[in-house]
Amino acid sequence: MESLEQESVRIRGLLPSDLDRVIRVDERITGRPRGEYFRLKLDQNLAETGVKVSLAAEVDRIFAGFLLARVYYGEFGMPEPVAVLDTIGVDPDFRGQGVGEGLMKQLGMQLVGLRVSRLQTEVDWDQSELLVFFKKTGFRPAPRLCLDLEVQAAP
């Protein structure tokens, strides 16, 4: 994969050596450490099976953000392929500098190359800053309803 450069933002493939940086950025965003989650996610995304996209963003050679996505074929009864954006994170020190937009642009270019025309993601209702970012990058509410069920053990 060629890297994408726009102004001072450089987008490249995520490397196993980026794990600690990903965890640090995520913790700065969420306020809690999720090291085991990202170890598992990076292992899955960097494995050679399936179609996955793992990207890193740098500003002046400093790790500034990351993105993890994957492509599914025939999910939820849909015959066409669909990409799912699992996680995107931009270090708070680099917000407003085109990092998130650069990551999304590179993801879009890769999905076009894979002939995938749909990208889906989920966001918590109260994450207004992320909702604004997704709206700015072209996301719209999906025409379906996601449902959750809290499964409890039988007494």
TORKOL-4160 file (C-alpha; in steps of 0.2 Angstrom, whole numbers, padded with zeros to 4 digits, m for minus):
155
<pt num="1" X="0000" Y="0000" Z="0000"/>
<pt num="2" X="0007" Y="0017" Z="m0004"/>
<pt num="3" X="0006" Y="0030" Z="0009"/>
<pt num="4" X="m0006" Y="0045" Z="0007"/>
<pt num="5" X="0001" Y="0062" Z="0012"/>
<pt num="6" X="m0009" Y="0078" Z="0013"/>
<pt num="7" X="0000" Y="0093" Z="0020"/>
<pt num="8" X="0009" Y="0087" Z="0035"/>
<pt num="9" X="m0002" Y="0071" Z="0038"/>
<pt num="10" X="0005" Y="0055" Z="0032"/>
<pt num="11" X="m0006" Y="0039" Z="0031"/>
<pt num="12" X="0002" Y="0022" Z="0031"/>
<pt num="13" X="m0001" Y="0004" Z="0035"/>
<pt num="14" X="m0003" Y="0000" Z="0054"/>
<pt num="15" X="0012" Y="m0010" Z="0060"/>
<pt num="16" X="0013" Y="m0023" Z="0075"/>
<pt num="17" X="0025" Y="m0011" Z="0083"/>
<pt num="18" X="0011" Y="0003" Z="0083"/>
<pt num="19" X="0001" Y="m0007" Z="0097"/>
<pt num="20" X="0007" Y="0004" Z="0112"/>
<pt num="21" X="0004" Y="0020" Z="0102"/>
<pt num="22" X="m0014" Y="0014" Z="0098"/>
<pt num="23" X="m0017" Y="0010" Z="0116"/>
<pt num="24" X="m0010" Y="0027" Z="0122"/>
<pt num="25" X="m0021" Y="0037" Z="0109"/>
<pt num="26" X="m0036" Y="0027" Z="0114"/>
<pt num="27" X="m0034" Y="0029" Z="0132"/>
<pt num="28" X="m0032" Y="0048" Z="0130"/>
<pt num="29" X="m0049" Y="0048" Z="0120"/>
<pt num="30" X="m0059" Y="0036" Z="0131"/>
<pt num="31" X="m0050" Y="0039" Z="0148"/>
<pt num="32" X="m0048" Y="0020" Z="0151"/>
<pt num="33" X="m0035" Y="0007" Z="0146"/>
<pt num="34" X="m0041" Y="m0006" Z="0133"/>
<pt num="35" X="m0024" Y="m0014" Z="0130"/>
<pt num="36" X="m0031" Y="m0032" Z="0129"/>
<pt num="37" X="m0045" Y="m0026" Z="0117"/>
<pt num="38" X="m0032" Y="m0018" Z="0105"/>
<pt num="39" X="m0020" Y="m0033" Z="0106"/>
<pt num="40" X="m0034" Y="m0044" Z="0100"/>
<pt num="41" X="m0040" Y="m0032" Z="0087"/>
<pt num="42" X="m0023" Y="m0029" Z="0080"/>
<pt num="43" X="m0019" Y="m0047" Z="0079"/>
<pt num="44" X="m0035" Y="m0050" Z="0070"/>
<pt num="45" X="m0032" Y="m0035" Z="0058"/>
<pt num="46" X="m0014" Y="m0039" Z="0054"/>
<pt num="47" X="m0017" Y="m0058" Z="0051"/>
<pt num="48" X="m0017" Y="m0063" Z="0033"/>
<pt num="49" X="m0034" Y="m0070" Z="0033"/>
<pt num="50" X="m0049" Y="m0060" Z="0027"/>
<pt num="51" X="m0050" Y="m0043" Z="0020"/>
<pt num="52" X="m0045" Y="m0030" Z="0033"/>
<pt num="53" X="m0038" Y="m0012" Z="0033"/>
<pt num="54" X="m0027" Y="m0006" Z="0047"/>
<pt num="55" X="m0020" Y="0012" Z="0045"/>
<pt num="56" X="m0010" Y="0024" Z="0055"/>
<pt num="57" X="m0008" Y="0043" Z="0053"/>
<pt num="58" X="0007" Y="0053" Z="0057"/>
<pt num="59" X="0010" Y="0071" Z="0058"/>
<pt num="60" X="0028" Y="0077" Z="0057"/>
<pt num="61" X="0033" Y="0058" Z="0060"/>
<pt num="62" X="0023" Y="0058" Z="0077"/>
<pt num="63" X="0009" Y="0044" Z="0078"/>
<pt num="64" X="m0007" Y="0054" Z="0078"/>
<pt num="65" X="m0021" Y="0042" Z="0074"/>
<pt num="66" X="m0027" Y="0025" Z="0068"/>
<pt num="67" X="m0041" Y="0016" Z="0060"/>
<pt num="68" X="m0046" Y="m0002" Z="0059"/>
<pt num="69" X="m0059" Y="m0009" Z="0047"/>
<pt num="70" X="m0064" Y="m0025" Z="0038"/>
<pt num="71" X="m0074" Y="m0031" Z="0023"/>
<pt num="72" X="m0088" Y="m0043" Z="0025"/>
<pt num="73" X="m0096" Y="m0053" Z="0011"/>
<pt num="74" X="m0115" Y="m0056" Z="0013"/>
<pt num="75" X="m0118" Y="m0050" Z="0030"/>
<pt num="76" X="m0135" Y="m0048" Z="0037"/>
<pt num="77" X="m0143" Y="m0056" Z="0022"/>
<pt num="78" X="m0135" Y="m0043" Z="0010"/>
<pt num="79" X="m0127" Y="m0050" Z="m0005"/>
<pt num="80" X="m0115" Y="m0036" Z="m0009"/>
<pt num="81" X="m0099" Y="m0033" Z="0001"/>
<pt num="82" X="m0099" Y="m0021" Z="0015"/>
<pt num="83" X="m0085" Y="m0013" Z="0025"/>
<pt num="84" X="m0086" Y="m0010" Z="0043"/>
<pt num="85" X="m0076" Y="0003" Z="0052"/>
<pt num="86" X="m0072" Y="m0005" Z="0069"/>
<pt num="87" X="m0062" Y="0009" Z="0077"/>
<pt num="88" X="m0055" Y="0026" Z="0073"/>
<pt num="89" X="m0045" Y="0036" Z="0085"/>
<pt num="90" X="m0036" Y="0053" Z="0083"/>
<pt num="91" X="m0024" Y="0059" Z="0097"/>
<pt num="92" X="m0033" Y="0074" Z="0105"/>
<pt num="93" X="m0017" Y="0084" Z="0102"/>
<pt num="94" X="m0019" Y="0082" Z="0083"/>
<pt num="95" X="m0038" Y="0085" Z="0081"/>
<pt num="96" X="m0043" Y="0098" Z="0068"/>
<pt num="97" X="m0027" Y="0094" Z="0058"/>
<pt num="98" X="m0034" Y="0083" Z="0045"/>
<pt num="99" X="m0029" Y="0066" Z="0053"/>
<pt num="100" X="m0046" Y="0058" Z="0054"/>
<pt num="101" X="m0051" Y="0065" Z="0036"/>
<pt num="102" X="m0034" Y="0058" Z="0030"/>
<pt num="103" X="m0038" Y="0041" Z="0038"/>
<pt num="104" X="m0055" Y="0040" Z="0030"/>
<pt num="105" X="m0049" Y="0046" Z="0013"/>
<pt num="106" X="m0036" Y="0032" Z="0013"/>
<pt num="107" X="m0049" Y="0019" Z="0018"/>
<pt num="108" X="m0061" Y="0025" Z="0005"/>
<pt num="109" X="m0047" Y="0023" Z="m0009"/>
<pt num="110" X="m0044" Y="0006" Z="m0003"/>
<pt num="111" X="m0062" Y="0001" Z="m0002"/>
<pt num="112" X="m0064" Y="0007" Z="m0020"/>
<pt num="113" X="m0050" Y="m0003" Z="m0025"/>
<pt num="114" X="m0058" Y="m0018" Z="m0017"/>
<pt num="115" X="m0075" Y="m0014" Z="m0026"/>
<pt num="116" X="m0083" Y="m0011" Z="m0010"/>
<pt num="117" X="m0096" Y="0003" Z="m0010"/>
<pt num="118" X="m0103" Y="0003" Z="0007"/>
<pt num="119" X="m0095" Y="0007" Z="0024"/>
<pt num="120" X="m0104" Y="0005" Z="0040"/>
<pt num="121" X="m0100" Y="0009" Z="0058"/>
<pt num="122" X="m0108" Y="0011" Z="0075"/>
<pt num="123" X="m0107" Y="0026" Z="0087"/>
<pt num="124" X="m0114" Y="0029" Z="0105"/>
<pt num="125" X="m0128" Y="0041" Z="0104"/>
<pt num="126" X="m0119" Y="0052" Z="0117"/>
<pt num="127" X="m0102" Y="0054" Z="0107"/>
<pt num="128" X="m0107" Y="0070" Z="0099"/>
<pt num="129" X="m0090" Y="0075" Z="0093"/>
<pt num="130" X="m0088" Y="0058" Z="0084"/>
<pt num="131" X="m0106" Y="0060" Z="0077"/>
<pt num="132" X="m0101" Y="0077" Z="0070"/>
<pt num="133" X="m0085" Y="0069" Z="0062"/>
<pt num="134" X="m0095" Y="0055" Z="0054"/>
<pt num="135" X="m0108" Y="0067" Z="0047"/>
<pt num="136" X="m0094" Y="0078" Z="0040"/>
<pt num="137" X="m0086" Y="0063" Z="0032"/>
<pt num="138" X="m0103" Y="0058" Z="0023"/>
<pt num="139" X="m0111" Y="0045" Z="0035"/>
<pt num="140" X="m0129" Y="0046" Z="0037"/>
<pt num="141" X="m0141" Y="0036" Z="0048"/>
<pt num="142" X="m0144" Y="0018" Z="0042"/>
<pt num="143" X="m0161" Y="0012" Z="0036"/>
<pt num="144" X="m0161" Y="m0001" Z="0049"/>
<pt num="145" X="m0162" Y="m0003" Z="0068"/>
<pt num="146" X="m0148" Y="m0011" Z="0078"/>
<pt num="147" X="m0155" Y="m0021" Z="0093"/>
<pt num="148" X="m0146" Y="m0027" Z="0109"/>
<pt num="149" X="m0151" Y="m0041" Z="0121"/>
<pt num="150" X="m0143" Y="m0043" Z="0138"/>
<pt num="151" X="m0142" Y="m0061" Z="0140"/>
<pt num="152" X="m0144" Y="m0068" Z="0158"/>
<pt num="153" X="m0141" Y="m0085" Z="0164"/>
<pt num="154" X="m0156" Y="m0095" Z="0169"/>
<pt num="155" X="m0159" Y="m0096" Z="0188"/>
